[in-house]
């Protein structure tokens, strides 16, 4: 079968026509999507009114899933009462009944943090590859997503700036953006469950061979630099990447399925009235390799309510 590709932005992003994910994806479809992602870094599949199980099946064709972190905390709506499949990230303003979340829900802080340019899971040591986000309900205004191809941003740097960034390593930290978004009740155990990690600022994307910047507002500082200089540099390079010529603004339609390469893009949501309009988007995230595991499980942190978790809490009393 042949598929049609329509480029959406002069630098990257494309609409992929002809896929039907209600059926088990064929090897030909998987090959075509891989090729499109290598070239465009972001691919939009329209009118994919699919179930969670169908999204998960499609996602697993491209690598093992990164499971959502439990951070050792009680999960409201866990088990049979979950609103969406446990393999997925809930990018919504809805509770388990499909009603608006209360104002004190941690996910509001996460959603607000997503209004800064970032790349998903850069605060994890796991080798994150792609994100795949499906639109079930979209607000009539706001709630768009803006994307930047950091391969193009790297290409646009001066020779002197390229020489500066090549050897740099930056720290990325989950709680930085959550704190900036207004979530203040961050305990020591929560910090321990999502510790900072280090990543090179420049990396080569294997599928395209192109260099890209691994940046965004999860970055805290540059290793080996004075803290204030590193923070200023991060703000400068993030601001450069946000220039309009690099940005593709995606206006969501219900049924959209958007894939993007976390290794060479950054993105941010635009605001909307979270207590007036419902927004239901569901994300699967793919790692480059390894087993299907959450970042907290990778650290050896037991899920809340498990025998190991209960033993730890008992020992702490």
N, C-alpha and C positions, 0 to 999 in steps of 0.2 A: 504493500500500500504506500502511496505517496502522501506527503504532508506538506502543507503550505506554511511558509514562514514570512511574517510581515514585521519588519523592524519598526520599533516604536520610538526610538530616540537615535539621534545621529551617532552616538558613541556605543550604545549597547541596548539591551532589552528587545525582546521580540514576542510577537503573538504566534502561537503554535496552533494551526488549524488542522482538524481531522482526527484528533484522539477521542476515544470513547472509553472512559475509565470504569464504566459499569461492567465491562468485560475484563478478563485477566489480561494485563498488558503483554503484547507479543514481543519476542526478541527484536523485531524490526522497529517497534515503537520505542523500546528502551534505547536502542542504538541511536535513533533519530533524536530523542530527547537529550541523550548524552552529548551528541554533536552540537545541538543547539545551545546547550548550556556552556560548552567549551568556548563557543564563539561569542555568545551574547551575555552570559553570566546571569541573566534573568529571563525567564520564559513564562508567558501567560497562556493558560489553557482556559478558554471560555466555556460556559454552560456545562460545567461538570457538577451536576447536582448529585453528589456521591455520598455514601455513608462513611462513617468513621472507618469501618472495616475495609472499605474499598480504597480509601486514602492510605491507610496503613499498608495494604497489599501493594499498591503502586509505589509507595515510598521505599519499601524493602527491596525493590528491584535495583536500587542504586546504592545500597549499603546498609549496615546495621543502624537501627534507630538509637538515638540518644534519648533515654527515658527521662521524664521530668524529675528533678531532685526533690526528695521529700524533706531534706534538711533535719531529719530526726523529729519533725513536729507532727502533731495530730493533723490529719488531712480531713477537712470538713467535706463531707460528701464522698468519703472513701468507699471503696467496694461497690456493692450493687447500687448505691445511691449516687454514684458519680454522674455528672451531667454529660460527660463525653468519655471516650475510651481512655483507660489509664496510660496508654502509650503516647498520648497527645498532650500538648500544651493548650490551655484554655486562654485564648486571647479575646476575652469578652468582658462585658460589665454585668454578667448574669450570674445568679446563684443556681443551686441545683434544681430549683423549680422553674427556671427560666425567667425569674423576676429580677429586678434591679438589685445588685449587691448593696449591702449597707455601706455607709460612708467609711467605716473603719476597717474594711476588708483590705488585707495586704495586697491583693491583686490590683486595687486602685493605684497603689504606689508603683507597682510594676508597670502598669499601663501608662502612668504618667512618666515614668522613667523612659519608656519607649518613645517619648516625644523628643528625645535627644538622639542625634545620629549615633548608631552603634552597629555592631555585628553580633548576631545571636551567639551566646555561649562563649564569647571570647574570654570570659572569666572562668572557664573550665579548662582543666588540663587535658580533657578528652579531645581527640582530633576532629573537631566539627567540620563538616563538609557543606551540606545544603540545608536550607529550610524550605518547607512546602506548606503553604497557608491556604486554606479553603474558606470561602465566604458563604455563610449560611444566612445571616441577616446583616444588612448594612444600613447605617443611618442615612437620612435624606440629605444631610449636610455635614461636612467634616468627616473625620475618621479615614482620610486618605492615607496612603503610604508613599513617602518619597525615598527614592533609591539613588545611590551613587556608585559608579564603577570605579573602584580604586586602582584598577590597571590604568585607566585613562588619566586618573589623577597623578599616578606615578610618572606616566609618560610626559605630563605637562610640567613636571618639576624642572627647575634649572639644573644644569650639570653640577653646580656647586651644592644645591640642595640634595640631589641624588647621592653625591659623595658623602654628605652629612648623615643621611638616613640609613644608608646601606648597613652599617655595623650595629645599629641601635637595637636595644632590647627594652621593651616596656612592660610594666606591671599592669594587669587588668584585674578589677575587683568588683564583684557583684554588688556589694553594699554601698559603693560610691554613688551610683546612680539612684539607688533606692533611697538613700539618705537625702540626696538633693531633691528627690521628688516628694519629700515630706514624711517618710516613714522613719520615726525616731526610736521605736521600741525594738532595737536590735540587741539581742542578748549575746553573751559570750559564746554560748553553744551555737547560736545561729552563725556567728562569725567563724567559728571553728568548722562548721559544716560547709561553708563556702569561702575558703581562704583565697587570698590573692594568688595569681599565677603569672608567669612570665612568658612573653612571646616576642619573637623578632618583629621589628616594624616593617621589614621588607621580606616578602617571600615569593617564590616562583610557583605558579599554578601548574601542576603537572600536565593537565589536559591541554592547555594552550601554550605552555612554555613562556608565558608573559609574567613580568614582575608586577606585583601589586603591593599596596600599602595595607597593613593590618592595623587599623586605627579605630577611632570612635571614642565615645565618652565613657566607656568602661576603663579606659587607660587612666592611671593615676600619676605615674612619673616615669622618667627614663633612668634605667639602672646606670649607676656610675656618674650621673650628673647631679649638681646641686638641686635640691627639691624645687626651688622656685623657678630655676631655669628650665627644668624638665616640664613643669606644669605649664609655663608660658609657651614652650615649644609645642606641646600637645594642643593647646588652644589654637595656636597659629596654624598648624597643619590641618586640624579639624575644620577650621574656618575656611581655609583654602579649598578643601574638598567639598564644602557646602556651596561653592559658587554656583549660580544658576546654570551655567553651561554644562555642568556635570550631572544635573539632577533630572531624573525621570519621575514625574508625579503620577502615581497610579490611583485613579478613581475607581474604587471597587464596585463591581456589579455582583449581585447574588449569582452564585454558580461559578465565580472565578476561582481558579486554582493557580497560584503564583509560586514559582520555584525560583530561588536565588542562591547564588554561591556565596556562603558566608566568608570564604577565604579571600574574596576580591570585591565585595560590595559592603557598603554600609547603608543603613536605612533608618527612617524614623516615621512614626505615626503623626498625623495632625490631630489636634484636639477636636472634641465634639461634646455635646451636652450629655454626660453619662447618666444623668437622672431623668432625661427626657426621651432619649432615643436608645433603642437596643442595638448592640453590635455583637454579632456572634461569628468569630473567626477561630479556626482550629488548626493548630500547627503540628506537623511532624518535623523532627529534626534528624538529620542523617550524619553519622560519623564516617570518616574516611576508612576506618577499619576497626577491628576488635569485636568484642561481644556487645550485645544490647544491655546497657547498664546505665544507671543514673550517675551523675557526678558524685553525689553523696555516698552511693554504694561503692563507687570506685575508691573512695577514701576510707571504706570500712565502717561507715556510720550506719547503724541498724535503723530500720524503719520504725516509726513510733508504734508501740504496741506489740512488737515482735518479742520473742523470748530474750534475745540479746539486749534489746532496748530496755526491757523491764529489769534485767540484771544490772545494767549500767545505772539506771535510776535508783535501784535499791542500794547499790554500793555508794551512791552519792548522798543518801539520806543520813 
